[in-house]
Amino acid sequence: MHRMNSLFVRVIYSRFMLCQWSFLGLSAVLFLASCFAGWQAFAVMVLAYGATLCLIHSFQLGNVPYRLQPKRRFRAASLRIVVWSWVVWAVGFFMLTFGLLYLKEPYQLAFWLGGIFCAALYKHQRRFHKGDSWTR
């Protein structure tokens, strides 16, 4: 298990994965391929991409839907974070579910997984580079 974990960390923090152009190139190729594959493949890709961004953002708001943090009392001002975390999580869940419902052909599963991977890679790079400073 330790060996697999070390391989995963090496791959995630490799130069290729942290290079901004790899994300842009991969996303452009997948979005263009989904455009040429038809509107359902494009819808699956966009729904998976948006759902992953929503779910990851919900986790960053405090993991409220999954209660991964210890129970604590929320002040009135931070109660909005709880509400928004649930709203963002629900939107992401429904987008992910509708993306799966749009799957008609087996090849569209690759676009669904590609959308999830691109969104996760985007959030990983944003966290590593402290924002989108590389696009300026």
N, CA and C atoms as an extended XYZ file, in Angstrom:
408
Properties=species:S:1:pos:R:3:atomname:S:1:resname:S:1:resid:I:1 pbc="F F F"
N         0.827       -1.195        0.000 N   MET     1
C         0.000        0.000        0.000 CA  MET     1
C         0.866        1.252        0.000 C   MET     1
N         1.933        1.225        0.787 N   HIS     2
C         2.807        2.386        0.847 CA  HIS     2
C         3.446        2.654       -0.513 C   HIS     2
N         3.776        1.591       -1.210 N   ARG     3
C         4.404        1.746       -2.521 CA  ARG     3
C         3.443        2.386       -3.519 C   ARG     3
N         2.173        1.942       -3.481 N   MET     4
C         1.184        2.503       -4.384 CA  MET     4
C         0.927        3.970       -4.043 C   MET     4
N         0.878        4.291       -2.769 N   ASN     5
C         0.681        5.666       -2.338 CA  ASN     5
C         1.836        6.540       -2.799 C   ASN     5
N         3.046        6.038       -2.701 N   SER     6
C         4.203        6.811       -3.129 CA  SER     6
C         4.187        7.022       -4.641 C   SER     6
N         3.748        6.006       -5.401 N   LEU     7
C         3.634        6.156       -6.852 CA  LEU     7
C         2.583        7.203       -7.200 C   LEU     7
N         1.449        7.172       -6.488 N   PHE     8
C         0.389        8.144       -6.722 CA  PHE     8
C         0.883        9.565       -6.459 C   PHE     8
N         1.594        9.766       -5.373 N   VAL     9
C         2.115       11.094       -5.034 CA  VAL     9
C         3.119       11.549       -6.080 C   VAL     9
N         3.978       10.645       -6.531 N   ARG    10
C         4.958       11.018       -7.559 CA  ARG    10
C         4.280       11.400       -8.865 C   ARG    10
N         3.212       10.704       -9.231 N   VAL    11
C         2.508       11.031      -10.474 CA  VAL    11
C         1.790       12.360      -10.335 C   VAL    11
N         1.086       12.569       -9.227 N   ILE    12
C         0.315       13.799       -9.041 CA  ILE    12
C         1.219       15.022       -8.994 C   ILE    12
N         2.377       14.916       -8.369 N   TYR    13
C         3.270       16.058       -8.252 CA  TYR    13
C         4.389       16.037       -9.287 C   TYR    13
N         4.205       15.288      -10.365 N   SER    14
C         5.211       15.283      -11.424 CA  SER    14
C         5.152       16.602      -12.194 C   SER    14
N         6.195       16.871      -12.943 N   ARG    15
C         6.224       18.128      -13.695 CA  ARG    15
C         5.111       18.193      -14.725 C   ARG    15
N         4.789       17.054      -15.333 N   PHE    16
C         3.736       17.044      -16.343 CA  PHE    16
C         2.390       17.422      -15.739 C   PHE    16
N         2.068       16.877      -14.576 N   MET    17
C         0.772       17.156      -13.964 CA  MET    17
C         0.688       18.574      -13.419 C   MET    17
N         1.807       19.143      -13.029 N   LEU    18
C         1.785       20.495      -12.483 CA  LEU    18
C         2.002       21.557      -13.552 C   LEU    18
N         2.316       21.135      -14.755 N   CYS    19
C         2.490       22.090      -15.853 CA  CYS    19
C         1.111       22.570      -16.304 C   CYS    19
N         0.951       23.866      -16.391 N   GLN    20
C        -0.350       24.426      -16.737 CA  GLN    20
C        -0.765       24.066      -18.156 C   GLN    20
N         0.190       23.927      -19.031 N   TRP    21
C        -0.139       23.650      -20.425 CA  TRP    21
C        -0.637       22.227      -20.611 C   TRP    21
N        -0.247       21.317      -19.741 N   SER    22
C        -0.774       19.951      -19.848 CA  SER    22
C        -2.274       19.949      -19.569 C   SER    22
N        -2.704       20.745      -18.586 N   PHE    23
C        -4.135       20.843      -18.303 CA  PHE    23
C        -4.872       21.464      -19.479 C   PHE    23
N        -4.335       22.556      -20.019 N   LEU    24
C        -5.004       23.213      -21.139 CA  LEU    24
C        -5.057       22.309      -22.362 C   LEU    24
N        -3.963       21.624      -22.643 N   GLY    25
C        -3.934       20.731      -23.800 CA  GLY    25
C        -4.886       19.562      -23.645 C   GLY    25
N        -4.881       18.939      -22.479 N   LEU    26
C        -5.770       17.807      -22.235 CA  LEU    26
C        -7.232       18.230      -22.303 C   LEU    26
N        -7.555       19.354      -21.701 N   SER    27
C        -8.936       19.835      -21.729 CA  SER    27
C        -9.370       20.187      -23.143 C   SER    27
N        -8.508       20.860      -23.889 N   ALA    28
C        -8.859       21.237      -25.262 CA  ALA    28
C        -9.077       20.008      -26.130 C   ALA    28
N        -8.202       19.033      -26.015 N   VAL    29
C        -8.349       17.814      -26.823 CA  VAL    29
C        -9.633       17.076      -26.460 C   VAL    29
N        -9.918       16.941      -25.165 N   LEU    30
C       -11.125       16.225      -24.759 CA  LEU    30
C       -12.398       16.975      -25.144 C   LEU    30
N       -12.407       18.296      -24.996 N   PHE    31
C       -13.601       19.049      -25.375 CA  PHE    31
C       -13.814       19.040      -26.885 C   PHE    31
N       -12.752       19.151      -27.662 N   LEU    32
C       -12.901       19.069      -29.118 CA  LEU    32
C       -13.354       17.677      -29.548 C   LEU    32
N       -12.793       16.649      -28.949 N   ALA    33
C       -13.208       15.287      -29.288 CA  ALA    33
C       -14.671       15.058      -28.926 C   ALA    33
N       -15.106       15.604      -27.801 N   SER    34
C       -16.509       15.433      -27.421 CA  SER    34
C       -17.432       16.228      -28.341 C   SER    34
N       -16.958       17.352      -28.857 N   CYS    35
C       -17.762       18.108      -29.829 CA  CYS    35
C       -17.964       17.300      -31.105 C   CYS    35
N       -16.906       16.646      -31.564 N   PHE    36
C       -16.997       15.861      -32.793 CA  PHE    36
C       -17.743       14.545      -32.581 C   PHE    36
N       -17.845       14.090      -31.345 N   ALA    37
C       -18.536       12.829      -31.059 CA  ALA    37
C       -20.047       13.011      -30.957 C   ALA    37
N       -20.514       14.237      -30.893 N   GLY    38
C       -21.953       14.481      -30.829 CA  GLY    38
C       -22.339       15.288      -29.602 C   GLY    38
N       -23.580       15.751      -29.631 N   TRP    39
C       -24.017       16.635      -28.560 CA  TRP    39
C       -24.168       15.890      -27.234 C   TRP    39
N       -24.519       14.603      -27.274 N   GLN    40
C       -24.654       13.864      -26.023 CA  GLN    40
C       -23.303       13.662      -25.345 C   GLN    40
N       -22.280       13.396      -26.138 N   ALA    41
C       -20.936       13.246      -25.561 CA  ALA    41
C       -20.466       14.570      -24.967 C   ALA    41
N       -20.774       15.677      -25.664 N   PHE    42
C       -20.397       16.990      -25.142 CA  PHE    42
C       -21.157       17.294      -23.849 C   PHE    42
N       -22.455       16.963      -23.812 N   ALA    43
C       -23.248       17.199      -22.600 CA  ALA    43
C       -22.723       16.368      -21.434 C   ALA    43
N       -22.355       15.123      -21.705 N   VAL    44
C       -21.801       14.263      -20.659 CA  VAL    44
C       -20.509       14.857      -20.121 C   VAL    44
N       -19.661       15.339      -21.031 N   MET    45
C       -18.364       15.911      -20.628 CA  MET    45
C       -18.562       17.179      -19.783 C   MET    45
N       -19.433       18.054      -20.233 N   VAL    46
C       -19.657       19.315      -19.512 CA  VAL    46
C       -20.314       19.054      -18.153 C   VAL    46
N       -21.272       18.145      -18.099 N   LEU    47
C       -21.918       17.838      -16.821 CA  LEU    47
C       -20.938       17.214      -15.832 C   LEU    47
N       -20.083       16.328      -16.304 N   ALA    48
C       -19.094       15.714      -15.409 CA  ALA    48
C       -18.083       16.749      -14.931 C   ALA    48
N       -17.663       17.637      -15.821 N   TYR    49
C       -16.702       18.684      -15.469 CA  TYR    49
C       -17.302       19.616      -14.412 C   TYR    49
N       -18.504       20.099      -14.680 N   GLY    50
C       -19.164       21.006      -13.739 CA  GLY    50
C       -19.490       20.343      -12.410 C   GLY    50
N       -19.912       19.086      -12.452 N   ALA    51
C       -20.237       18.374      -11.215 CA  ALA    51
C       -19.009       18.197      -10.341 C   ALA    51
N       -17.893       17.857      -10.959 N   THR    52
C       -16.672       17.671      -10.179 CA  THR    52
C       -16.219       18.986       -9.561 C   THR    52
N       -16.312       20.073      -10.319 N   LEU    53
C       -15.946       21.375       -9.754 CA  LEU    53
C       -16.854       21.731       -8.577 C   LEU    53
N       -18.154       21.475       -8.712 N   CYS    54
C       -19.085       21.776       -7.617 CA  CYS    54
C       -18.799       20.921       -6.386 C   CYS    54
N       -18.573       19.633       -6.582 N   LEU    55
C       -18.327       18.759       -5.432 CA  LEU    55
C       -17.029       19.118       -4.722 C   LEU    55
N       -15.978       19.391       -5.484 N   ILE    56
C       -14.705       19.759       -4.855 CA  ILE    56
C       -14.838       21.097       -4.133 C   ILE    56
N       -15.571       22.040       -4.733 N   HIS    57
C       -15.773       23.333       -4.073 CA  HIS    57
C       -16.587       23.157       -2.792 C   HIS    57
N       -17.559       22.259       -2.811 N   SER    58
C       -18.331       21.983       -1.605 CA  SER    58
C       -17.441       21.409       -0.509 C   SER    58
N       -16.512       20.539       -0.881 N   PHE    59
C       -15.583       19.995        0.112 CA  PHE    59
C       -14.711       21.106        0.680 C   PHE    59
N       -14.316       22.056       -0.164 N   GLN    60
C       -13.461       23.144        0.299 CA  GLN    60
C       -14.213       24.121        1.190 C   GLN    60
N       -15.530       24.157        1.081 N   LEU    61
C       -16.313       25.033        1.948 CA  LEU    61
C       -16.395       24.507        3.373 C   LEU    61
N       -15.964       23.292        3.595 N   GLY    62
C       -15.953       22.781        4.958 CA  GLY    62
C       -16.423       21.362        5.101 C   GLY    62
N       -16.550       20.639        4.013 N   ASN    63
C       -16.959       19.231        4.057 CA  ASN    63
C       -18.273       19.043        4.803 C   ASN    63
N       -19.151       20.019        4.749 N   VAL    64
C       -20.368       19.959        5.543 CA  VAL    64
C       -21.271       18.792        5.135 C   VAL    64
N       -21.488       18.527        3.849 N   PRO    65
C       -22.388       17.417        3.534 CA  PRO    65
C       -21.896       16.060        4.023 C   PRO    65
N       -20.610       15.876        4.128 N   TYR    66
C       -20.096       14.583        4.548 CA  TYR    66
C       -19.655       14.552        6.002 C   TYR    66
N       -19.662       15.657        6.692 N   ARG    67
C       -19.292       15.748        8.102 CA  ARG    67
C       -17.937       15.103        8.378 C   ARG    67
N       -16.953       15.464        7.558 N   LEU    68
C       -15.621       14.913        7.744 CA  LEU    68
C       -14.866       15.628        8.853 C   LEU    68
N       -15.328       16.808        9.193 N   GLN    69
C       -14.697       17.529       10.287 CA  GLN    69
C       -15.467       17.243       11.572 C   GLN    69
N       -14.825       17.420       12.721 N   PRO    70
C       -15.541       17.162       13.975 CA  PRO    70
C       -16.736       18.096       14.125 C   PRO    70
N       -17.718       17.614       14.848 N   LYS    71
C       -18.908       18.444       15.061 CA  LYS    71
C       -18.554       19.695       15.842 C   LYS    71
N       -19.106       20.795       15.392 N   ARG    72
C       -18.887       22.053       16.098 CA  ARG    72
C       -20.112       22.931       15.910 C   ARG    72
N       -20.212       23.911       16.747 N   ARG    73
C       -21.344       24.836       16.646 CA  ARG    73
C       -20.988       25.927       15.657 C   ARG    73
N       -21.939       26.283       14.813 N   PHE    74
C       -21.726       27.316       13.811 CA  PHE    74
C       -22.335       28.624       14.290 C   PHE    74
N       -21.587       29.684       14.090 N   ARG    75
C       -22.134       31.008       14.382 CA  ARG    75
C       -23.151       31.358       13.299 C   ARG    75
N       -23.923       32.396       13.532 N   ALA    76
C       -24.948       32.790       12.567 CA  ALA    76
C       -24.320       33.195       11.240 C   ALA    76
N       -23.159       33.852       11.287 N   ALA    77
C       -22.507       34.283       10.049 CA  ALA    77
C       -21.987       33.089        9.257 C   ALA    77
N       -21.519       32.067        9.953 N   SER    78
C       -20.980       30.916        9.236 CA  SER    78
C       -22.068       29.912        8.873 C   SER    78
N       -23.290       30.163        9.299 N   LEU    79
C       -24.389       29.293        8.912 CA  LEU    79
C       -24.635       29.367        7.409 C   LEU    79
N       -24.322       30.525        6.822 N   ARG    80
C       -24.451       30.641        5.360 CA  ARG    80
C       -23.514       29.677        4.657 C   ARG    80
N       -22.333       29.440        5.227 N   ILE    81
C       -21.394       28.495        4.627 CA  ILE    81
C       -21.993       27.098        4.622 C   ILE    81
N       -22.670       26.742        5.693 N   VAL    82
C       -23.307       25.432        5.765 CA  VAL    82
C       -24.368       25.306        4.680 C   VAL    82
N       -25.197       26.326        4.549 N   VAL    83
C       -26.265       26.296        3.547 CA  VAL    83
C       -25.677       26.244        2.145 C   VAL    83
N       -24.703       27.093        1.859 N   TRP    84
C       -24.117       27.105        0.520 CA  TRP    84
C       -23.354       25.826        0.223 C   TRP    84
N       -22.744       25.240        1.218 N   SER    85
C       -22.054       23.972        0.999 CA  SER    85
C       -23.040       22.886        0.579 C   SER    85
N       -24.190       22.861        1.228 N   TRP    86
C       -25.206       21.882        0.848 CA  TRP    86
C       -25.765       22.173       -0.536 C   TRP    86
N       -25.997       23.434       -0.856 N   VAL    87
C       -26.537       23.786       -2.175 CA  VAL    87
C       -25.551       23.408       -3.272 C   VAL    87
N       -24.286       23.760       -3.086 N   VAL    88
C       -23.271       23.443       -4.091 CA  VAL    88
C       -23.111       21.934       -4.220 C   VAL    88
N       -23.152       21.218       -3.103 N   TRP    89
C       -23.042       19.765       -3.154 CA  TRP    89
C       -24.222       19.151       -3.905 C   TRP    89
N       -25.441       19.652       -3.648 N   ALA    90
C       -26.631       19.114       -4.314 CA  ALA    90
C       -26.582       19.366       -5.819 C   ALA    90
N       -26.155       20.561       -6.218 N   VAL    91
C       -26.029       20.862       -7.651 CA  VAL    91
C       -25.012       19.926       -8.294 C   VAL    91
N       -23.883       19.731       -7.653 N   GLY    92
C       -22.868       18.826       -8.188 CA  GLY    92
C       -23.361       17.394       -8.273 C   GLY    92
N       -24.089       16.940       -7.261 N   PHE    93
C       -24.615       15.576       -7.269 CA  PHE    93
C       -25.608       15.378       -8.410 C   PHE    93
N       -26.516       16.342       -8.604 N   PHE    94
C       -27.493       16.209       -9.680 CA  PHE    94
C       -26.837       16.301      -11.054 C   PHE    94
N       -25.824       17.145      -11.189 N   MET    95
C       -25.113       17.212      -12.469 CA  MET    95
C       -24.403       15.893      -12.764 C   MET    95
N       -23.807       15.300      -11.764 N   LEU    96
C       -23.129       14.015      -11.948 CA  LEU    96
C       -24.138       12.922      -12.303 C   LEU    96
N       -25.292       12.932      -11.652 N   THR    97
C       -26.330       11.944      -11.938 CA  THR    97
C       -26.891       12.125      -13.342 C   THR    97
N       -27.185       13.366      -13.732 N   PHE    98
C       -27.716       13.596      -15.074 CA  PHE    98
C       -26.683       13.289      -16.146 C   PHE    98
N       -25.420       13.507      -15.839 N   GLY    99
C       -24.365       13.123      -16.777 CA  GLY    99
C       -24.356       11.623      -17.014 C   GLY    99
N       -24.577       10.855      -15.956 N   LEU   100
C       -24.656        9.396      -16.115 CA  LEU   100
C       -25.907        8.979      -16.876 C   LEU   100
N       -27.004        9.716      -16.693 N   LEU   101
C       -28.237        9.375      -17.408 CA  LEU   101
C       -28.133        9.663      -18.905 C   LEU   101
N       -27.302       10.608      -19.298 N   TYR   102
C       -27.114       10.924      -20.714 CA  TYR   102
C       -26.267        9.887      -21.443 C   TYR   102
N       -25.615        9.008      -20.716 N   LEU   103
C       -24.761        8.005      -21.363 CA  LEU   103
C       -25.620        7.057      -22.193 C   LEU   103
N       -25.406        7.061      -23.498 N   LYS   104
C       -26.131        6.156      -24.394 CA  LYS   104
C       -25.195        5.134      -25.025 C   LYS   104
N       -23.983        5.536      -25.304 N   GLU   105
C       -22.993        4.668      -25.945 CA  GLU   105
C       -21.864        4.389      -24.956 C   GLU   105
N       -21.200        3.256      -25.097 N   PRO   106
C       -20.098        2.948      -24.170 CA  PRO   106
C       -18.914        3.919      -24.276 C   PRO   106
N       -18.669        4.484      -25.455 N   TYR   107
C       -17.529        5.393      -25.605 CA  TYR   107
C       -17.740        6.704      -24.852 C   TYR   107
N       -18.981        7.044      -24.545 N   GLN   108
C       -19.245        8.291      -23.831 CA  GLN   108
C       -18.775        8.228      -22.380 C   GLN   108
N       -18.592        7.023      -21.880 N   LEU   109
C       -18.057        6.876      -20.526 CA  LEU   109
C       -16.647        7.458      -20.437 C   LEU   109
N       -15.892        7.365      -21.529 N   ALA   110
C       -14.545        7.950      -21.548 CA  ALA   110
C       -14.620        9.471      -21.413 C   ALA   110
N       -15.613       10.095      -22.036 N   PHE   111
C       -15.771       11.546      -21.911 CA  PHE   111
C       -16.228       11.928      -20.505 C   PHE   111
N       -17.060       11.101      -19.897 N   TRP   112
C       -17.490       11.353      -18.525 CA  TRP   112
C       -16.296       11.299      -17.578 C   TRP   112
N       -15.486       10.260      -17.704 N   LEU   113
C       -14.290       10.141      -16.869 CA  LEU   113
C       -13.271       11.232      -17.195 C   LEU   113
N       -13.163       11.593      -18.475 N   GLY   114
C       -12.251       12.672      -18.871 CA  GLY   114
C       -12.653       14.009      -18.273 C   GLY   114
N       -13.952       14.288      -18.225 N   GLY   115
C       -14.426       15.523      -17.610 CA  GLY   115
C       -14.121       15.572      -16.129 C   GLY   115
N       -14.294       14.452      -15.450 N   ILE   116
C       -13.974       14.381      -14.023 CA  ILE   116
C       -12.482       14.592      -13.808 C   ILE   116
N       -11.660       13.933      -14.621 N   PHE   117
C       -10.212       14.046      -14.474 CA  PHE   117
C        -9.734       15.471      -14.749 C   PHE   117
N       -10.274       16.112      -15.796 N   CYS   118
C        -9.849       17.486      -16.117 CA  CYS   118
C       -10.223       18.462      -15.005 C   CYS   118
N       -11.419       18.319      -14.449 N   ALA   119
C       -11.829       19.218      -13.366 CA  ALA   119
C       -10.991       18.990      -12.113 C   ALA   119
N       -10.704       17.738      -11.799 N   ALA   120
C        -9.867       17.452      -10.629 CA  ALA   120
C        -8.451       17.980      -10.839 C   ALA   120
N        -7.929       17.842      -12.053 N   LEU   121
C        -6.597       18.365      -12.355 CA  LEU   121
C        -6.586       19.891      -12.275 C   LEU   121
N        -7.662       20.533      -12.725 N   TYR   122
C        -7.762       21.991      -12.642 CA  TYR   122
C        -7.747       22.452      -11.185 C   TYR   122
N        -8.542       21.799      -10.329 N   LYS   123
C        -8.571       22.189       -8.919 CA  LYS   123
C        -7.234       21.900       -8.238 C   LYS   123
N        -6.583       20.807       -8.626 N   HIS   124
C        -5.270       20.479       -8.061 CA  HIS   124
C        -4.251       21.546       -8.435 C   HIS   124
N        -4.277       21.990       -9.687 N   GLN   125
C        -3.327       23.013      -10.115 CA  GLN   125
C        -3.634       24.355       -9.479 C   GLN   125
N        -4.897       24.674       -9.292 N   ARG   126
C        -5.241       25.931       -8.607 CA  ARG   126
C        -4.730       25.932       -7.182 C   ARG   126
N        -4.835       24.809       -6.507 N   ARG   127
C        -4.349       24.723       -5.132 CA  ARG   127
C        -2.828       24.798       -5.097 C   ARG   127
N        -2.172       24.150       -6.047 N   PHE   128
C        -0.717       24.127       -6.056 CA  PHE   128
C        -0.132       25.482       -6.435 C   PHE   128
N        -0.742       26.171       -7.397 N   HIS   129
C        -0.212       27.448       -7.885 CA  HIS   129
C        -0.832       28.644       -7.178 C   HIS   129
N        -1.647       28.420       -6.174 N   LYS   130
C        -2.283       29.490       -5.388 CA  LYS   130
C        -3.123       30.407       -6.273 C   LYS   130
N        -3.983       29.817       -7.068 N   GLY   131
C        -4.869       30.600       -7.920 CA  GLY   131
C        -4.516       30.461       -9.382 C   GLY   131
N        -5.051       31.368      -10.169 N   ASP   132
C        -4.843       31.334      -11.617 CA  ASP   132
C        -3.797       32.339      -12.061 C   ASP   132
N        -2.743       32.506      -11.297 N   SER   133
C        -1.732       33.503      -11.654 CA  SER   133
C        -1.003       33.130      -12.938 C   SER   133
N        -1.003       31.867      -13.309 N   TRP   134
C        -0.294       31.438      -14.509 CA  TRP   134
C        -1.019       31.852      -15.783 C   TRP   134
N        -2.296       32.255      -15.694 N   THR   135
C        -3.015       32.664      -16.897 CA  THR   135
C        -2.836       34.140      -17.200 C   THR   135
N        -2.259       34.879      -16.282 N   ARG   136
C        -2.105       36.320      -16.495 CA  ARG   136
C        -0.881       36.616      -17.311 C   ARG   136
